[in-house]
Amino acid sequence: MTAATPAAADGHDDHSAEAPTAADGVPGPEQDPYIWLEEARSPEALAWVEAENERTLAHMEADPRFDELKAEALAIFDSEDRIPYVSFRPDGLYNFWQDKENPKGLLRRTTLESYQTDKPEWEIILDVDALAAAEGKEWVYQGSTCLPPALNKCMIALSDGGEDATIMREFDTSTKSFVEGGFAIEEKSQGGIQWVDENTLMVGRDFGEGTLTESEYPFTTRVWTRGTSLDDAKEIFRGDASDVWAGASLLRDNTGKIHATTAFRAVSFHETEYFWLNPANFEWVKLDIPKKASPYGIVDGHLLYSTDVDWETDGQTFPADSLIAVDLEEWKADPNGAAKTLVWAPAERQTKRGGAITGNALFVTMLDNVVGKVLQFNFKDGEWVSEQVNLPDNATLGIATSSSETDQIMFTVTDFLNPTTLYYSDGGEPRVLKTSPSRFDKAGMEIEQHEATSKDGTKIPYFIVKPSGMEMNSDTATLMTGYGGFQVPRLPGYLGSTGKLWLENGGAYVLANLRGGGEFGPKWHQTAIRENKQRTWDDFIAVGEDLVARGFTSPKHLGIQGGSQGGLLVGTAFTQRPDLFGGAIVQIPLFDMLRYHLIGRGASWIGEYGDPRIPEQRAWIEGYSPYQKIVDGVEYPTPFLWASTADDRTHPAHARKGAAKLKELGQPYFYFEDMTGGHSGGVDNEQRAKLQALQYVYLMQQLMSDAEDAGEDKSGG
C-alpha cells in the first residue's frame, strides 16, 4: 500500500530563440546562453557532446594507467565468482545476471538446493541480449511486476538505453515467453502497474494531455481488462497536476490476498496523502495520518504504519521514525477509528532502514550510530515482541530477499574492507550461504571513524579508510564522498573496484555522514532541507577541513566525488571552497538550481530544495546553485563532470551547462557523457569499467601527480 516514491536525484546564442522563456524570475535565454544544451538529443547538443567526449577520451585514454585500470574494473564486474543475488518465487530463485557474454543480461532461475552449491545450475528465462538483437533496440531490463501468489504472470519493464521511462509487456515465466496478444504498453512512459487478477491490471501511466504532473509523473490510475483497449480503460482515481505524482494501489497480505483498494497523492516529495476506497459506496476516504507517515505492511493480522514525524493521535504521541500497528479487521471496518499501538520506537542515534515481511514475521534493518542491526517482530499473546537477529557486529547489514510464503530470508553483511557475505535463515539461526571473493589486498589497511564540527557546531561523523603504509604527512591522495539528501544514508560497504583501483594504489577513501541523509533518522534529514540545505554543504566542507587539520591530507591532494544529489554536493563544495580541493568528480549532477524544476524530473524535488519561482525560496537556492557560482576571477580545481544522455531523471543539461560555463571563462575542466546509460551510468559492464577507469585516471592525475605530469589541454578550448 505504501506509495512508490519517485527516485531522488542530473558561442551558441543563436539557438536560444528555441529555448524555454523566462518565467517568474527564472533565468531564460537572455540570461543563460546555454539553455540550448537542455535539449537532450538535439543535433547541436549532441555535436557538442561528441566533441567534448573526443577531447576527454583522447586525454584520459592516452594515460598509460587507463587500460590497466579499465581491465581491472572489468575483471571485477565480469567475474563469475561474484554472488548472484536472488529473489524468492514459488517456482524457484530468480536472478538477473550480466557478464562479458551477456552484457544486457539474463533473467534466470534455479532451485534452493542448487543455489547452495558453488556452481548452481541456471535455467534461462529471458535473454535480454537476444531480445535486443532481434528487435534492434538497446533494451535495458528494468524489472518485473508479477501476479501473486504464483508470480508466473509478469509485466516486464524495458527501457531503451537505460532511461527511467519504460515499455511493459506481459511475460509468462512458465513458458519462458512473452504472451501472444497479452497485455502490452509499447508507449514508453513513467509509471507502473499492479495486477488485480489474471485478466485485470491497474495502470498509472501517461494517458495523454492532462494526466501528467508538473514533475512528469502520472497522477491518474485506470483499470484495464484483458482484451480491451487501454484507451477505453476506466479511470478509478485522479490526483492533481500539482502533485509530484498520484495513483491507486492494492493492499495485499503476504499470501497475495487483497484486503482493500487504496490511493495516494504525493503532494510533495516528502509528503503524501492516503485514501481508502469504501467498498460499501465506492467513495474515497482520506486517511487521518500525518503527511509524513505511510502504511508499512501487514503482519500477524495487523496493518503497520511508519511515521517520519511525531504523531499525536488518540491521546498518544508516537515519536518520529516509529512503527505503529492497528488491527487489520478493525481498520477495514473503520480505517480512521482503529486503535493504534506502538510496535517500536528508536533510541538516540537509532533509525530504521528497510523491512521485509516473511510468511510469519516482520524483519527490520536499523542503524545504531551508523552500525547495522536487524530486528525480528511478531505479535504474541496480545503484544508486540522483538528480538535481534544473530548477525555479525560492527557491519552494514541488509535484507537481500525474503519469501512471503515461508520463513526463508537472506541477509547481507559487509564493511569497507570485507566483501559481502550472504546469510540464509529458514526460521532458525542465520548461517553463511555465500561469500564474495576479495577484490583487493586489504593487508595493512585501516578503518577509523572521526567527527568534524560543522559551521553551526553540529558534530558530523565520517569514516576514513587508510591505505597500507599511510603516513600522517598531508601527502596522501584522498577521495572524499557523501550524499546528504532525501533521507538516504551512506553506509560502509565493500569498496570492490575502489579498493582495487584506488586504495591499492595508495589513495585514502573518506565517507561523510551528512545532514540531509538518513544515517540518524528523519530529523537528521529534515534539519537540512529547503531553507536549511546549506547545512549539508557546510557539513561536507567541515569534513574536508577536518581531514586537513588532522594531517591526513592537504587541499592539493584532496578530491571529492558524488552523483545526482551528491553531484550537487560536490558542485557546491568546489564552488564555495575552491581553495580546499584539488579535484572534483561531478557525476550526473544537479547543477543549475535556478532552473532545475524545468529540467528533467526536477520539479519532483521541490520538497527537498524549494521552488525557484517563489522569491523567498529562490533566495535560498541562489545562495548555493553551482552553475551561477562559477564566476570570472576565481581559480577552481579542475573538475571532471560526467552525465548520461539517456538520463531522464537528472538531465545531462546540468553537467553540460557547468562544463560550457567553465569553458567560457577559460577554466580547466573535463567533460564526458555516456550516450547510452541511464541515471546510474553505463548499462553494461564494459561501459561501467570505462567510466571507472576515466574517473580514477583523473583522480590520479589531479591528486597523485605533479602538476606538470597531470596532462595538457584541460581547458576545453
C-alpha positions in Angstrom: 0.0 0.0 0.0 2.9 2.3 0.5 3.3 4.8 -2.3 6.3 4.1 -4.5 8.5 7.2 -4.3 9.9 8.9 -7.4 13.6 8.5 -7.4 15.8 11.0 -5.8 18.2 12.7 -7.5 21.3 15.4 -13.3 29.1 30.9 -28.8 25.6 29.2 -29.3 23.4 32.2 -28.6 21.7 31.7 -32.0 19.9 28.6 -30.6 18.4 30.5 -27.6 15.3 31.5 -29.5 14.1 27.9 -29.5 14.7 27.6 -25.7 12.1 28.0 -22.9 11.3 31.5 -22.0 12.0 33.1 -18.6 9.1 33.0 -16.1 8.8 34.4 -12.5 12.4 35.5 -12.4 13.8 32.1 -13.5 16.8 32.6 -15.9 15.7 32.4 -19.5 17.7 32.6 -22.8 18.5 36.2 -22.3 20.4 35.5 -19.1 21.6 32.0 -19.9 23.3 31.4 -23.3 23.4 27.6 -22.7 19.7 26.7 -22.4 20.1 25.0 -25.8 22.0 22.3 -24.0 18.8 21.4 -22.2 17.6 19.6 -25.4 19.0 16.2 -24.6 19.2 14.9 -28.2 19.2 18.0 -30.4 21.8 17.8 -33.2 23.6 20.8 -31.8 23.7 19.5 -28.3 24.9 16.0 -29.4 27.6 17.6 -31.6 28.8 19.5 -28.6 28.8 16.2 -26.5 30.7 14.3 -29.2 33.4 17.0 -29.3 33.8 17.0 -25.5 33.9 13.2 -25.4 36.5 13.1 -28.1 38.8 15.6 -26.2 38.3 13.9 -22.8 38.8 10.4 -24.1 41.9 11.4 -26.1 43.5 12.8 -22.9 42.4 10.0 -20.5 43.0 7.0 -22.7 46.5 8.3 -23.5 47.4 7.9 -19.8 49.4 4.6 -19.5 47.3 3.7 -16.4 44.0 3.8 -18.3 44.0 0.4 -19.9 45.1 -1.4 -16.8 42.5 0.3 -14.6 39.8 -0.5 -17.1 40.9 -4.1 -17.3 40.9 -4.4 -13.5 37.4 -2.9 -13.2 36.0 -5.1 -16.0 37.5 -8.2 -14.4 35.6 -7.4 -11.2 32.3 -6.6 -13.0 32.5 -9.7 -15.2 33.8 -12.1 -12.5 31.9 -15.4 -12.5 32.5 -15.8 -8.8 30.6 -12.8 -7.6 27.4 -13.5 -5.5 24.4 -14.0 -7.8 21.7 -12.3 -5.7 18.3 -13.8 -6.0 14.6 -13.3 -5.1 12.3 -16.0 -3.8 9.4 -17.1 -6.0 7.2 -20.2 -5.8 8.9 -21.8 -8.8 12.5 -21.1 -7.8 15.1 -18.5 -7.0 15.4 -15.8 -9.7 18.5 -13.8 -10.6 19.4 -11.2 -13.2 22.9 -11.6 -14.4 25.3 -9.6 -16.6 28.7 -10.6 -17.8 31.1 -10.5 -20.8 29.0 -12.9 -22.8 25.7 -11.4 -21.7 26.2 -7.6 -21.4 22.5 -6.8 -21.4 21.7 -9.7 -19.1 19.9 -12.9 -18.4 16.9 -13.4 -16.3 17.3 -16.9 -14.9 16.2 -19.2 -12.1 17.5 -22.1 -10.0 16.4 -24.2 -7.0 17.4 -23.5 -3.4 19.3 -26.8 -3.4 21.3 -25.9 -6.4 21.9 -22.3 -5.3 23.6 -23.6 -2.1 26.3 -25.2 -4.2 29.4 -23.4 -5.6 28.1 -23.7 -9.1 24.3 -23.5 -9.3 22.6 -24.8 -12.4 20.6 -22.0 -14.0 17.6 -22.1 -16.3 17.4 -19.1 -18.6 14.0 -17.4 -18.5 14.7 -14.3 -20.7 17.8 -13.4 -22.7 17.8 -9.6 -23.0 20.7 -9.6 -25.4 18.9 -11.9 -27.8 15.7 -9.8 -27.5 17.6 -6.5 -28.2 19.3 -8.0 -31.2 16.0 -9.4 -32.6 14.3 -6.0 -32.2 17.2 -3.7 -33.0 16.8 -1.9 -29.6 19.2 -1.1 -26.8 16.9 -2.8 -24.3 17.8 -2.5 -20.6 15.9 -4.8 -18.3 14.1 -2.7 -15.6 12.4 -5.4 -13.6 9.0 -7.1 -13.5 5.7 -6.9 -11.6 4.1 -10.3 -11.1 0.7 -11.6 -10.1 0.7 -13.2 -6.6 0.7 -15.7 -5.3 2.1 -17.8 -8.2 4.2 -14.9 -9.6 4.4 -16.5 -13.0 2.4 -13.9 -14.9 4.5 -10.8 -15.1 4.7 -7.4 -16.7 8.3 -7.0 -17.9 9.6 -3.4 -18.0 12.2 -2.5 -20.6 13.8 0.8 -21.3 15.7 1.9 -24.5 19.2 2.9 -23.4 18.6 2.9 -19.7 16.2 5.9 -19.2 13.6 5.7 -16.5 10.7 5.6 -19.0 9.8 2.1 -20.0 7.6 0.0 -22.1 5.8 -3.0 -20.5 4.9 -6.4 -21.9 3.2 -9.5 -20.4 5.5 -12.4 -19.9 4.8 -16.0 -18.7 7.7 -17.4 -16.7 6.2 -20.9 -17.0 6.5 -20.9 -20.8 9.5 -18.5 -20.7 8.0 -16.3 -23.4 6.0 -13.1 -24.0 2.3 -13.8 -24.1 1.0 -13.5 -27.6 -1.8 -11.0 -27.6 -1.2 -10.3 -23.9 -1.1 -7.0 -22.1 1.4 -4.6 -23.7 2.2 -1.0 -23.2 4.5 0.0 -26.1 4.5 3.7 -25.5 7.4 4.4 -23.2 6.4 6.3 -20.1 7.0 6.7 -16.3 4.6 4.9 -14.0 3.7 1.3 -13.3 1.1 -1.4 -13.0 -0.4 -3.7 -10.4 -2.2 -7.0 -11.1 -5.8 -7.2 -9.8 -6.2 -10.7 -11.2 -5.0 -12.6 -14.2 -7.3 -10.6 -16.5 -7.1 -7.2 -14.9 -4.4 -4.5 -14.3 -4.4 -1.2 -12.5 -2.3 1.1 -14.7 -0.7 4.5 -13.9 0.9 5.9 -17.0 1.0 8.9 -19.4 -2.5 8.7 -20.9 -2.1 11.9 -22.8 -3.0 15.5 -22.1 -4.0 16.2 -18.5 -2.6 13.1 -17.0 1.0 14.0 -16.0 2.1 16.2 -13.1 4.5 19.1 -13.4 7.1 16.6 -12.4 6.2 14.5 -15.4 4.8 11.6 -13.4 1.3 10.2 -13.8 -1.5 11.2 -11.4 -4.3 9.1 -12.7 -5.0 5.3 -12.5 -7.1 3.2 -14.7 -8.4 -0.4 -14.5 -7.6 -2.3 -17.7 -9.4 -5.5 -18.6 -7.8 -8.1 -20.9 -9.0 -7.9 -24.5 -9.9 -4.3 -24.3 -8.0 -1.1 -25.3 -6.1 0.7 -22.7 -7.6 3.9 -24.1 -11.0 2.6 -23.0 -9.9 1.6 -19.5 -11.9 3.2 -16.7 -10.3 5.8 -14.5 -10.7 5.0 -10.8 -8.5 7.6 -9.2 -7.3 11.1 -10.1 -4.9 13.2 -8.1 -3.9 16.7 -9.1 -1.5 18.1 -11.6 0.2 19.9 -8.8 1.1 16.6 -7.1 4.5 15.1 -7.5 2.6 12.0 -8.6 -0.5 10.1 -7.5 -2.3 6.8 -8.1 -4.3 3.9 -6.8 -2.9 0.7 -5.3 -4.0 -2.6 -3.7 -3.4 -3.6 0.0 -2.3 -7.2 -0.1 -1.1 -9.5 2.6 1.8 -11.9 2.3 -0.4 -14.6 0.7 -1.5 -12.2 -2.1 -5.0 -11.7 -0.7 -6.4 -8.2 -1.4 -7.8 -6.5 1.7 -8.5 -3.0 0.3 -8.1 -0.6 -2.6 -6.2 2.4 -1.6 -4.7 5.5 -3.3 -2.1 8.2 -2.6 -1.3 11.7 -3.6 2.3 12.7 -3.2 1.7 16.4 -2.6 5.5 16.9 -2.3 8.5 14.6 -2.5 8.3 14.1 1.3 4.5 14.5 2.0 1.8 12.0 0.9 -1.9 11.8 1.5 -3.5 8.4 1.6 -7.0 7.2 0.7 -9.2 4.1 1.3 -11.9 3.1 -1.1 -15.1 2.3 0.9 -16.5 -0.9 -0.6 -20.0 0.0 0.6 -20.4 3.1 -1.5 -17.2 3.2 -3.6 -16.2 6.6 -2.3 -12.7 7.6 -1.4 -12.0 8.3 2.3 -8.9 10.2 3.2 -6.8 8.5 5.9 -6.3 10.6 9.0 -2.5 10.2 9.3 0.4 12.7 9.0 1.6 13.6 5.5 5.0 12.2 6.6 3.6 8.8 7.7 2.8 5.8 5.5 1.4 2.3 5.6 4.3 -0.2 6.1 2.7 -3.7 5.5 0.5 -6.4 7.0 2.0 -8.6 9.8 0.2 -11.1 12.0 -3.2 -9.7 11.3 -2.2 -6.1 11.8 -1.6 -3.2 9.4 1.6 -1.3 10.3 2.3 2.4 9.8 5.7 4.2 9.8 6.0 7.9 10.6 8.8 10.4 9.9 7.3 12.9 12.4 5.9 12.8 15.9 2.3 11.6 15.5 -0.3 12.7 18.1 -3.5 10.7 17.9 -6.0 9.1 20.4 -4.3 10.8 23.3 -0.9 9.3 22.4 2.3 10.6 20.8 4.2 8.2 18.6 7.7 9.5 18.1 9.2 10.1 14.7 10.6 7.0 13.0 8.4 4.6 15.0 6.3 1.7 13.8 2.6 1.7 14.8 0.1 -1.1 14.5 -3.7 -1.3 14.0 -5.8 -4.5 14.0 -6.5 -5.2 10.3 -10.1 -6.2 10.6 -10.8 -3.2 12.8 -9.1 -1.0 10.2 -11.1 -2.4 7.4 -14.3 -1.6 9.2 -13.2 2.0 10.1 -9.7 2.9 9.0 -9.7 6.3 10.8 -11.2 4.9 14.0 -9.0 1.8 14.6 -7.0 1.8 17.8 -3.2 2.3 17.4 -0.4 0.5 19.3 3.3 1.2 19.4 5.4 -1.6 17.9 8.9 0.1 18.0 10.4 3.5 18.6 14.1 4.4 18.0 16.6 5.2 20.8 19.1 8.0 20.5 21.1 7.8 17.2 19.0 4.9 16.0 16.9 4.8 12.8 15.1 2.1 10.9 16.0 1.4 7.3 14.3 -1.3 5.2 11.9 -4.0 6.1 10.7 -7.4 4.8 7.7 -9.5 5.7 8.0 -13.3 5.5 5.3 -15.8 6.0 5.3 -15.4 9.8 7.3 -12.3 10.8 8.5 -8.8 10.1 12.2 -8.1 9.8 13.5 -4.5 10.0 17.1 -3.4 9.4 18.2 -0.5 11.5 21.2 1.7 12.2 22.6 2.3 15.7 25.2 5.1 15.4 25.7 4.0 11.7 26.2 0.4 12.7 23.7 -2.2 11.4 21.3 -4.4 13.3 18.3 -6.5 12.3 15.2 -6.9 14.5 12.5 -9.6 14.1 8.9 -8.6 15.2 6.0 -10.8 16.0 2.6 -10.3 17.7 2.4 -12.8 20.5 -0.1 -13.1 23.4 -1.6 -9.8 22.7 1.6 -7.7 22.4 4.4 -7.0 20.0 7.8 -8.6 20.8 11.1 -8.2 19.1 14.4 -9.9 19.1 17.7 -9.0 17.5 18.8 -11.4 14.7 22.1 -13.0 15.4 24.4 -11.4 12.7 27.9 -10.0 12.9 28.5 -6.8 14.8 30.1 -3.6 13.5 29.0 -4.1 10.0 26.4 -2.9 7.5 23.5 -5.3 7.4 20.8 -5.6 4.8 18.0 -7.8 3.7 18.8 -9.4 0.3 15.5 -11.2 -0.2 12.6 -12.9 1.7 9.8 -15.3 1.0 6.3 -14.1 1.5 5.1 -17.7 1.9 7.7 -19.3 4.2 10.2 -18.2 6.9 13.1 -18.0 4.3 15.1 -14.9 4.3 18.6 -13.8 3.3 20.8 -11.1 4.8 23.9 -9.3 3.6 26.8 -8.4 5.9 29.6 -6.1 4.7 32.0 -3.3 5.5 34.6 -1.3 3.7 37.4 -3.9 3.6 35.5 -7.2 3.9 33.5 -8.5 0.9 29.8 -9.2 1.3 28.7 -12.4 3.0 25.2 -13.7 2.3 23.4 -15.3 5.3 20.4 -17.6 5.0 17.7 -18.5 7.5 14.6 -20.6 7.4 13.3 -19.6 10.8 16.4 -20.6 12.7 19.9 -19.1 13.3 21.2 -17.4 10.2 24.1 -19.3 8.5 26.6 -18.3 5.9 25.4 -19.2 2.4 27.8 -17.4 0.1 30.8 -15.1 0.4 32.0 -12.8 -2.3 35.7 -13.1 -3.1 38.1 -10.3 -2.1 38.8 -7.9 -5.0 41.8 -6.1 -3.5 44.6 -6.7 -1.0 43.4 -5.2 2.3 46.6 -6.1 4.2 47.8 -3.1 6.2 44.7 -1.0 5.6 42.7 0.5 8.4 39.2 2.0 9.1 38.8 4.9 11.5 35.7 6.9 12.4 36.1 10.6 13.3 33.9 13.7 13.8 34.1 17.1 12.2 32.5 20.2 13.6 30.2 21.9 11.1 29.6 25.7 10.9 26.8 25.6 13.4 28.6 23.4 15.9 26.9 20.1 14.9 29.2 17.0 15.0 29.4 15.3 11.6 30.8 11.7 11.7 32.9 10.4 8.9 34.9 7.2 8.1 38.4 7.2 6.7 39.8 4.1 5.0 43.6 4.3 5.2 45.7 2.6 2.5 48.6 0.4 3.6 51.6 2.4 4.8 49.7 5.8 5.0 51.8 8.3 7.0 50.4 11.5 8.7 52.3 13.8 6.4 49.5 15.5 4.5 50.6 14.0 1.2 48.1 11.2 0.9 45.8 11.4 -2.1 42.3 11.3 -0.5 38.9 10.8 -2.1 36.0 12.1 -0.1 32.4 11.3 -0.9 28.9 11.8 0.6 25.3 12.4 -0.3 23.3 14.3 2.3 19.8 14.3 0.8 16.4 12.7 0.6 16.9 10.8 3.9 19.2 8.4 2.1 22.0 7.0 4.3 25.5 6.4 3.0 26.9 3.4 4.8 30.1 1.4 4.9 30.1 -1.2 2.1 32.8 -3.3 0.4 34.8 -1.0 -1.8 35.4 -3.5 -4.5 36.7 -1.7 -7.6 37.5 1.4 -5.5 39.7 -0.8 -3.3 41.5 -2.2 -6.3 41.8 0.9 -8.4 42.3 3.5 -5.6 43.3 2.0 -2.2 45.8 -0.5 -3.6 47.5 2.5 -5.4 47.9 4.4 -2.2 44.8 6.5 -2.1 42.7 7.0 1.0 38.9 6.9 1.0 36.5 9.0 3.1 32.7 8.7 3.5 31.0 11.6 5.2 27.6 11.1 7.0 26.0 14.5 6.3 22.8 16.1 7.5 20.1 15.7 4.8 20.8 12.0 4.7 19.2 9.2 6.7 22.0 8.0 8.9 20.3 9.2 12.1 16.7 9.2 11.1 14.1 11.6 9.8 15.2 14.6 11.9 18.8 14.2 10.6 17.2 14.7 7.1 14.6 17.3 7.9 17.1 19.7 9.6 19.0 20.2 6.3 16.3 20.7 3.6 14.8 23.7 1.8 15.9 26.9 3.6 18.5 24.9 5.6 20.0 23.0 2.7 23.3 24.9 3.1 23.9 22.9 6.2 24.6 19.8 4.0 27.2 21.7 2.1 28.7 23.1 5.4 28.9 19.6 6.8 30.8 18.4 3.7 33.2 21.3 3.8 33.7 20.8 7.5 34.8 17.2 7.0 37.3 18.3 4.3 38.7 20.9 6.7 39.0 18.3 9.4 40.9 15.9 7.2 43.4 18.7 6.5 43.6 19.8 10.2 44.3 16.2 11.3 47.1 15.9 8.8 45.5 13.2 6.8 45.8 15.1 3.5 46.2 18.6 2.1 44.0 20.6 -0.3 46.1 19.8 -3.4 45.7 16.1 -2.6 42.0 16.1 -1.5 39.5 15.2 -4.1 35.7 14.9 -3.9 33.1 12.8 -5.7 29.4 12.5 -5.8 26.5 11.6 -8.0 22.9 13.1 -8.5 22.2 14.9 -5.2 25.8 14.0 -4.5 26.8 15.8 -7.7 25.1 18.9 -6.4 27.0 18.4 -3.1 30.3 18.3 -5.0 29.3 21.3 -7.1 28.6 23.4 -4.1 31.8 22.3 -2.4 34.2 23.2 -5.2 32.5 26.5 -6.0 32.2 27.6 -2.4 35.6 26.4 -1.3 37.8 26.1 -4.4 40.9 26.5 -2.2 40.1 23.3 -0.2 40.1 20.8 -3.0 42.5 19.5 -5.7 39.9 17.7 -7.8 36.1 17.1 -8.1 34.2 14.4 -9.9 30.7 15.8 -10.5 28.6 12.7 -11.6 25.1 13.0 -13.2 24.6 16.1 -11.1 22.0 18.7 -10.3 23.9 21.9 -11.1 21.7 24.7 -12.3 19.4 25.0 -9.3 17.5 28.1 -10.6 16.1 26.1 -13.5 16.2 22.6 -12.0 12.4 22.4 -11.8 12.2 22.9 -15.6 14.8 20.3 -16.5 14.1 16.6 -16.5 12.1 15.5 -13.4 13.4 18.3 -11.3 10.0 19.6 -10.2 9.5 16.5 -8.1 12.3 17.6 -5.7 10.9 21.0 -4.8 10.1 19.5 -1.4 13.8 19.0 -0.8 15.2 22.2 -2.2 12.4 24.7 -2.6 10.8 26.5 -5.6 12.9 29.0 -7.5 9.7 30.7 -8.8 9.0 31.9 -5.3 11.3 34.9 -4.4 11.9 33.8 -0.8 12.8 30.3 -1.8 14.8 31.4 -4.8 17.0 33.3 -2.4 17.8 30.1 -0.5 18.8 28.3 -3.7 20.6 31.2 -5.3 22.9 31.3 -2.4 24.5 27.9 -3.4 23.5 27.0 -7.0 26.8 25.9 -8.5 26.1 27.0 -12.1 25.6 30.5 -11.0 28.6 30.4 -8.6 31.0 29.7 -11.4 32.3 33.3 -12.0 35.2 35.0 -13.6 38.3 35.7 -11.5 38.2 32.6 -9.3 40.6 29.7 -9.8 38.7 26.4 -9.4 40.2 23.0 -9.1 39.9 21.2 -12.4 36.6 19.3 -12.2 35.5 16.2 -14.2 31.8 16.4 -15.0 30.0 13.5 -16.5 26.4 12.6 -17.3 24.3 10.3 -19.4 22.3 11.3 -22.5 19.6 8.8 -21.6 19.1 10.0 -18.1 15.6 11.4 -17.9 15.7 11.8 -14.2 18.8 14.1 -13.5 19.0 15.6 -17.0 22.5 15.8 -18.7 21.9 19.5 -19.2 23.1 20.2 -15.6 26.6 18.8 -16.3 26.7 20.1 -19.8 26.0 23.7 -18.8 28.5 23.5 -16.0 31.2 22.5 -18.4 30.1 25.1 -21.0 30.4 27.9 -18.5 33.8 26.7 -17.3 34.9 26.7 -20.9 33.6 30.2 -21.4 35.6 31.5 -18.5 38.8 29.7 -19.6 38.7 27.4 -16.6 40.2 23.9 -16.9 37.7 21.0 -16.8 36.9 17.6 -18.3 33.5 16.5 -19.6 32.2 13.1 -20.6 28.8 11.9 -21.5 27.7 8.3 -21.6 25.4 8.3 -24.6 23.6 5.0 -23.7 23.4 4.7 -19.9 20.6 6.0 -17.7 20.7 7.6 -14.3 23.3 5.1 -13.0 25.6 5.5 -15.9 26.7 2.5 -18.1 24.2 -0.1 -19.0 26.7 -2.9 -19.4 29.9 -4.0 -17.7 32.2 -2.7 -20.5 30.8 0.8 -20.2 30.8 0.7 -16.4 34.5 -0.3 -16.4 35.3 2.5 -18.9 33.6 5.1 -16.6 35.6 3.7 -13.6 38.9 4.0 -15.5 38.2 7.5 -16.6 37.5 8.7 -13.1 40.4 7.0 -11.4 42.9 8.2 -14.1 41.5 11.7 -13.5 42.0 11.3 -9.7 45.5 10.0 -10.1 46.4 12.9 -12.4 44.9 15.5 -10.2 45.8 14.2 -6.7 48.8 11.9 -7.1 50.7 13.5 -10.0 52.7 16.7 -10.0 51.0 19.5 -11.9 53.3 19.1 -14.9 52.5 15.4 -15.1 48.8 15.8 -15.0 48.5 16.3 -18.7 47.9 19.2 -21.0 44.8 20.6 -22.6 42.3 20.8 -19.7 40.7 24.0 -20.8 38.3 22.6 -23.4 39.4 25.2 -25.7 
